Every structure is written in C-alpha cells, then in structure tokens.
Amino acid sequence: MGRFLGSSNNRTLGLPGGGVAKNVSFSRSGITTDADNNVTSVTLGDSAYSNVAYNTVGLITSFTETINGTEKNWEVDYNTTTWLANSITEVN
C-alpha cells in the first residue's frame, strides 16, 4: 500500500508530482498500536521506531529510532497555541 506524494493536479493522470520524496510500499504487519489506537512501534525494513509516547492532545512527544542497528532517542516540543512542532531534539 502506498501513498501519493505528488501534486494533487497530477494524481489522476498518474504523472510524477515534482516532489523528491520516494514512495515506499509497506504492510501493516510492522505496526503495533495500544488500546487507544496510538501507534507504539513501526518497523520498515532496517528502520524501526519504538517507545512512541503521546501527550494528552494526541501528539507524539518522544520516540526511539533504530536505523541499521543504531538507536537514538528523540523528544518533540510543541507550541501550545498552534500545536506545531518547535523542535525535535536527540536525547541521551
């Protein structure tokens, strides 16, 4: 299952959208969720995201990223007025 990443005016024509993001197929078998249907971990090939934590609004506040065996922990800080991300910071 993939997602269209190009311009919406080219979607029905099957034309590339001019974006640089690569569309990668994935299956649901690599995704786990909790009782609230929040994603708790995702595995896509050699990349995995785990320990996903959420705030009361439902935004991701921290997660662990593992790529090719290298693990890093990240925290996400949000503007409490707009709920847009201010920063994503690596933590030890």
Sequence and secondary structure as in RCSB ss.txt:
>XXXX:A:sequence
MGRFLGSSNNRTLGLPGGGVAKNVSFSRSGITTDADNNVTSVTLGDSAYSNVAYNTVGLITSFTETINGTEKNWE
VDYNTTTWLANSITEVN
>XXXX:A:secstr
     S HHHHTTT   S         GGGEEE TT  EEEEEETTEEEEEEEE TTS EEEEEEEETTEEEEEE
EEE TTT  EEEEEEE 
